[in-house]
Amino acid sequence: MKNTNILLTSRPTGFLGANNFATQTDDLPPLSDGMARVRVVYVSLDPAMRGWVSPATNSYLPPAPLNETMRSLGVGVICESRCAHYTVGDWVSGFTGWTDYLDIEPGKLSIVPQTASMEDYMGLFGLAGATAYHGLVKVGEPKAGETLCVTGAAGSVGSIVGQIGKALGMRVVGIAGTQEKCDWLVNELGFDAALNYKTDDLDAGLKSFAPDGIDVHFENVGGKPFIAGLDNMKAFGRIVMCGFISVYNGDTPEEMPDMTAVVRRRLTLKGFVMPDHFDTFPEIFSALGAMFAKGQIKYRLDIVDGLENAPAALNKLFDGSNKGKLVVKVSNP
Ligand SMILES: NC(=O)c1ccc[n+]([C@@H]2O[C@H](COP(=O)([O-])OP(=O)(O)OC[C@H]3O[C@@H](n4cnc5c(N)ncnc54)[C@H](OP(=O)(O)O)[C@@H]3O)[C@@H](O)[C@H]2O)c1
């Protein structure tokens, strides 16, 4: 049996290109004693991957190594086992990488219950859902009746943040990059309002939505949406610093906000990364599962077929052409 891996072979400047990766196909060796073999079903494409391929060592994970399988999260099925920890047919999730198959030691990937679909694990009960829940609930400390503004609102994290906000009784405005995305937020997901950062006057839109100011701002992108959010914060508001996708390709921020507002309005501004909180995922997924069961949270997947298309597809996150959680289907569930 053959196994295809996509290796990271060089570090990009600007957007990632096919030239930064190489495809390697080998015969699968016999499975070693004490190990289990995973057939990968979906891999997740995340903005953080642009950071992982950079040489920067001052981040929360070391750079993805060159000439090794590209690092990514994913879900798969145990297709062969020579250890007691995994049984053939188990579903597993974690750092699978861009590969058809991987051999794992006990505990390397988490066994996930088969009470949800594999698509649910990619769209909701994975990094996106955990980030949205932890960021809003634990960092943002929201209260019913407060106003919430989320940027990157139609993305996998932002769309769930807004829906959790609605489930908790908040008034929610999202900021996104197309009219289709704004319509989806309001008409399908129940956001109270949505602004298009490419065509709308964000400052006027936020002042009209929240004349008394925003209580919680959830930042995913940086630049103009961040400036507008910060300028419209209520005194003692909380800003959740989740991501800054507008600069991940090496761009310098086109503009930065007037940070004196943090002092004048006595704001709390706090960053977080989910690898610090992996142990809380079961608790988070139980809370998200209850909201999902009540129909309070929807997600959409943008599925790219075939591992060979992963490198090019990653750029959809940076040109905004992804509609929902971006994943690559590697094999059938
Ligand atoms: N802290 C953590 O642990 C953690 C974990 C996961 C994700 N994150 C962060 O959360 C953010 C969202 O991630 P995601 O996985 O949910 O991605 P996503 O929102 O599903 O996809 C990225 C979206 O970002 C928007 N975007 C791209 N370039 C932009 C720019 N220059 N200005 C404004 N918007 C831009 C695009 O939407 P538009 O069409 O609206 O422009 C694009 O669709 C990222 O910053 C990511 O790094 C953080």
The ligand as an SDF file (V2000), in Angstrom:
LIG
                    3D

 48 52  0  0  0  0  0  0  0  0999 V2000
   -5.6970   32.2320   19.4100 N   0  0  0  0  0  0  0  0  0  0  0  0
   -5.9100   30.9950   18.9520 C   0  0  0  0  0  0  0  0  0  0  0  0
   -5.6390   29.9860   19.6160 O   0  0  0  0  0  0  0  0  0  0  0  0
   -6.5120   30.8230   17.5980 C   0  0  0  0  0  0  0  0  0  0  0  0
   -7.0010   29.5760   17.1690 C   0  0  0  0  0  0  0  0  0  0  0  0
   -7.6120   29.4890   15.9090 C   0  0  0  0  0  0  0  0  0  0  0  0
   -7.6790   30.6230   15.1030 C   0  0  0  0  0  0  0  0  0  0  0  0
   -7.1550   31.8000   15.5490 N   0  0  0  0  0  0  0  0  0  0  0  0
   -7.2100   33.0170   14.7390 C   0  0  0  0  0  0  0  0  0  0  0  0
   -8.5640   33.3030   14.4530 O   0  0  0  0  0  0  0  0  0  0  0  0
   -8.6290   34.0410   13.2350 C   0  0  0  0  0  0  0  0  0  0  0  0
   -9.6760   33.4000   12.3360 C   0  0  0  0  0  0  0  0  0  0  0  0
   -9.2550   32.0850   12.0100 O   0  0  0  0  0  0  0  0  0  0  0  0
  -10.2420   31.0790   11.2720 P   0  0  0  0  0  0  0  0  0  0  0  0
   -9.6190   29.7390   11.3330 O   0  0  0  0  0  0  0  0  0  0  0  0
  -11.6140   31.2600   11.7960 O   0  0  0  0  0  0  0  0  0  0  0  0
  -10.1630   31.5760    9.7580 O   0  0  0  0  0  0  0  0  0  0  0  0
  -11.4150   32.0200    8.8810 P   0  0  0  0  0  0  0  0  0  0  0  0
  -11.9600   33.2340    9.5490 O   0  0  0  0  0  0  0  0  0  0  0  0
  -12.2780   30.8570    8.6300 O   0  0  0  0  0  0  0  0  0  0  0  0
  -10.7470   32.4470    7.5040 O   0  0  0  0  0  0  0  0  0  0  0  0
   -9.9550   33.5810    7.4250 C   0  0  0  0  0  0  0  0  0  0  0  0
  -10.7950   34.8320    7.0490 C   0  0  0  0  0  0  0  0  0  0  0  0
  -10.0590   35.9790    7.4330 O   0  0  0  0  0  0  0  0  0  0  0  0
  -10.4810   37.0680    6.6430 C   0  0  0  0  0  0  0  0  0  0  0  0
   -9.3020   37.8160    6.2040 N   0  0  0  0  0  0  0  0  0  0  0  0
   -8.2180   37.3630    5.5430 C   0  0  0  0  0  0  0  0  0  0  0  0
   -7.3500   38.3780    5.3110 N   0  0  0  0  0  0  0  0  0  0  0  0
   -7.9240   39.4890    5.8450 C   0  0  0  0  0  0  0  0  0  0  0  0
   -7.5350   40.8600    5.9230 C   0  0  0  0  0  0  0  0  0  0  0  0
   -6.3700   41.2990    5.4080 N   0  0  0  0  0  0  0  0  0  0  0  0
   -8.3650   41.7330    6.5400 N   0  0  0  0  0  0  0  0  0  0  0  0
   -9.5520   41.3010    7.0640 C   0  0  0  0  0  0  0  0  0  0  0  0
   -9.9820   40.0320    7.0100 N   0  0  0  0  0  0  0  0  0  0  0  0
   -9.1730   39.1380    6.4070 C   0  0  0  0  0  0  0  0  0  0  0  0
  -11.2200   36.4910    5.4220 C   0  0  0  0  0  0  0  0  0  0  0  0
  -12.6020   36.7890    5.5690 O   0  0  0  0  0  0  0  0  0  0  0  0
  -13.2820   38.1200    4.9160 P   0  0  0  0  0  0  0  0  0  0  0  0
  -13.9330   37.6910    3.6500 O   0  0  0  0  0  0  0  0  0  0  0  0
  -14.2200   38.5370    5.9690 O   0  0  0  0  0  0  0  0  0  0  0  0
  -12.1480   39.0980    4.6590 O   0  0  0  0  0  0  0  0  0  0  0  0
  -11.0050   34.9870    5.5610 C   0  0  0  0  0  0  0  0  0  0  0  0
  -12.1060   34.2560    5.0830 O   0  0  0  0  0  0  0  0  0  0  0  0
   -7.2210   34.0440   12.6520 C   0  0  0  0  0  0  0  0  0  0  0  0
   -6.5800   35.2520   12.9700 O   0  0  0  0  0  0  0  0  0  0  0  0
   -6.5490   32.8980   13.3810 C   0  0  0  0  0  0  0  0  0  0  0  0
   -5.1500   33.0260   13.4610 O   0  0  0  0  0  0  0  0  0  0  0  0
   -6.5750   31.9210   16.7680 C   0  0  0  0  0  0  0  0  0  0  0  0
  1  2  1  0
  2  3  2  0
  2  4  1  0
  4  5  1  0
  4 48  2  0
  5  6  2  0
  6  7  1  0
  7  8  2  0
  8  9  1  0
  8 48  1  0
  9 10  1  0
  9 46  1  0
 10 11  1  0
 11 12  1  0
 11 44  1  0
 12 13  1  0
 13 14  1  0
 14 15  2  0
 14 16  1  0
 14 17  1  0
 17 18  1  0
 18 19  2  0
 18 20  1  0
 18 21  1  0
 21 22  1  0
 22 23  1  0
 23 24  1  0
 23 42  1  0
 24 25  1  0
 25 26  1  0
 25 36  1  0
 26 27  1  0
 26 35  1  0
 27 28  2  0
 28 29  1  0
 29 30  1  0
 29 35  2  0
 30 31  1  0
 30 32  2  0
 32 33  1  0
 33 34  2  0
 34 35  1  0
 36 37  1  0
 36 42  1  0
 37 38  1  0
 38 39  2  0
 38 40  1  0
 38 41  1  0
 42 43  1  0
 44 45  1  0
 44 46  1  0
 46 47  1  0
M  CHG  2   8   1  16  -1
M  END
$$$$
